[in-house]
C-alpha cells in the first residue's frame, strides 16, 4: 500500500513535533544564522528515523515530479546528505537521478574520479544538469543559496530548493530574490500552529 503525499505530510507533521521541535520562550535558542528564536528544529532525528525517511521520500519525490525532469539532487553538508540518500533510495533501481553534496569547505580529495570541482562530491555534475537542492531547515536561506551559486557558476540549472521545514523567517524571500524557487515540505506554522 502506497502513502499519498497528503498522508505523508500529515504524519510528518506529527513526527516532527515529537522528534525535532523544542519551544523555549524564556531561554531563546541561537540558530546557525546567528538569530535567536524560541523555536528550535533539529531534523537529524527525523531524517534518521526509518518511518520518517519513507515520508520524506514520498514528499520529496512528489515535489520533484511537479518540477519536471531533474538530473540530480543534493546540497550543502550536513543536512542535505541524509536527504540526498533518502531521495536517491526512493527513486529506486533503474532511476537516472543522481546525488551530490556540496562541502562548506573543499577538502581537495573529492571529485577526482567524477571530474567535479573541489567541494562538489558524489555523482558527476555537469554544465546543463537540472538540479534540485535539498535542505533540512531553512531560516534565511544563506547556506543553500551559496550552494545554488556554486552550481549555477558550473552551468547547472537550479530548478528549486526543497526543504523539510521553512521557519518562515525570510528564507523564501531570499530564494525568490535569487531566482530560485523554495519548496517547503512543511512550514513552521504547521508545527507551532502560529
C-alpha positions in Angstrom: 0.0 0.0 0.0 1.5 3.3 -1.0 1.4 6.5 1.0 -0.1 9.6 -0.6 1.6 13.0 -0.3 -1.3 14.3 1.8 -1.0 11.3 4.2 2.8 11.7 4.3 2.6 15.4 5.2 0.1 14.8 8.0 2.2 12.0 9.5 5.4 14.0 9.1 3.9 17.0 11.0 3.2 14.7 14.0 6.7 13.1 13.9 8.5 16.5 13.6 6.5 17.7 16.7 7.6 14.5 18.5 11.2 14.2 17.3 12.5 17.6 16.3 10.7 20.5 17.8 11.6 22.4 21.0 10.0 25.6 22.3 11.5 27.8 25.0 10.1 31.3 25.2 12.2 32.3 28.2 15.6 30.9 27.1 16.0 31.6 23.4 17.9 29.3 21.0 20.8 30.7 19.0 20.4 29.4 15.4 23.0 28.7 12.8 22.1 32.0 11.2 23.0 33.8 14.4 19.4 34.8 15.1 17.7 33.9 18.3 14.3 32.2 18.5 12.0 30.5 20.9 11.6 27.7 18.3 14.2 25.1 17.6 14.1 22.4 15.0 16.6 19.5 14.8 15.8 17.5 11.8 18.5 14.9 12.2 16.4 12.5 14.4 13.6 12.9 11.7 15.9 12.1 8.8 17.4 9.1 10.6 14.1 7.6 11.6 13.0 4.8 9.1 9.3 5.8 9.1 10.1 9.5 8.6 12.7 8.7 5.9 9.8 7.0 4.0 7.6 10.0 4.5 10.3 12.4 3.4 11.0 10.3 0.3 7.3 10.3 -0.7 7.1 14.1 -0.2 10.4 14.9 -2.0 9.5 12.8 -5.0 6.0 14.3 -5.2 7.7 17.8 -5.4 10.3 16.6 -7.9 7.5 15.2 -10.1 5.9 18.7 -10.1 9.2 20.3 -11.2 9.6 18.1 -14.3 12.8 16.5 -15.4 15.6 16.6 -12.8 19.1 15.2 -13.3 20.5 15.4 -9.7 19.6 16.2 -6.1 21.8 17.3 -3.3 23.0 20.2 -1.3 25.2 21.5 1.5 26.7 19.2 4.1 25.5 18.1 6.6 21.7 18.5 6.4 21.4 17.6 2.7 23.5 14.4 2.9 20.8 12.2 4.5 18.1 13.8 2.4 20.0 13.0 -0.7 20.4 9.4 0.3 16.6 9.3 1.0 15.8 10.8 -2.4 18.1 8.5 -4.3 16.8 5.4 -2.5 13.2 6.4 -3.1 13.9 6.9 -6.8 14.7 3.2 -6.9 16.5 0.8 -9.1 16.7 1.9 -12.7 16.3 5.6 -12.0 18.8 8.0 -13.6 18.5 10.5 -10.7 22.0 11.3 -9.3 23.1 12.6 -5.9 25.7 15.0 -4.9 26.9 17.1 -1.9 28.5 20.5 -1.6 31.1 20.9 1.1 31.2 24.1 3.1 35.0 24.0 2.7 36.5 21.9 -0.2 38.8 19.1 1.2 40.8 18.8 -2.0 40.3 15.0 -2.2 36.8 14.6 -3.5 35.8 14.9 -7.2 39.0 13.3 -8.6 37.1 10.4 -10.1 34.0 12.4 -11.1 35.6 15.4 -12.5 33.6 17.7 -10.2 35.3 20.9 -9.0 36.7 20.9 -5.4 33.9 20.8 -2.9 31.3 19.1 -5.1 31.2 15.4 -4.3 29.2 12.3 -5.2 27.9 11.7 -8.7 29.3 13.7 -11.7 27.6 17.1 -12.0 27.9 18.7 -15.4 27.0 22.0 -17.1 23.5 21.8 -18.3 22.3 19.5 -15.5 19.0 20.4 -13.9 19.4 20.1 -10.2 17.3 20.4 -7.1 18.9 21.4 -3.8 17.8 19.7 -0.6 17.9 21.3 2.9 16.7 20.2 6.3 15.7 23.6 7.8 15.6 27.0 6.1 15.9 30.2 8.1 17.5 32.9 6.0 18.4 30.7 3.1 22.1 31.8 3.2 23.8 28.4 3.2 21.7 26.8 0.5 21.9 29.9 -1.7 25.7 29.7 -1.6 25.4 26.1 -2.9 23.0 27.4 -5.6 25.5 30.0 -6.7 28.3 27.4 -7.0 26.1 25.1 -9.1 24.9 28.0 -11.3 28.6 29.0 -11.8 29.2 25.4 -13.0 26.4 25.9 -15.6 23.7 24.0 -13.8 20.1 25.0 -13.8 19.0 25.1 -10.2 15.3 24.2 -10.5 14.4 24.6 -6.8 15.4 24.0 -3.2 13.2 21.5 -1.4 13.5 22.0 2.4 11.9 19.9 5.1 10.9 23.0 7.0 10.8 26.7 6.2 11.0 28.6 9.5 9.1 31.5 7.8 11.9 34.0 8.7 12.9 35.4 5.3 14.3 32.3 3.5 11.5 32.2 0.9 12.1 35.9 0.1 15.8 35.4 -0.2 15.4 32.5 -2.6 12.9 34.5 -4.6 15.3 37.4 -4.9 18.0 34.9 -6.1 15.6 33.4 -8.7 15.3 30.0 -7.0 12.0 28.5 -6.0 11.9 27.4 -2.4 9.6 24.4 -1.9 9.0 23.6 1.8 7.5 20.3 2.7 6.4 21.9 6.0 6.4 25.4 7.4 6.9 26.5 11.0 3.1 27.3 11.4 2.3 23.6 10.5 4.2 22.6 13.7 3.6 25.6 16.1 0.0 26.5 15.0 1.1 30.2 14.9 
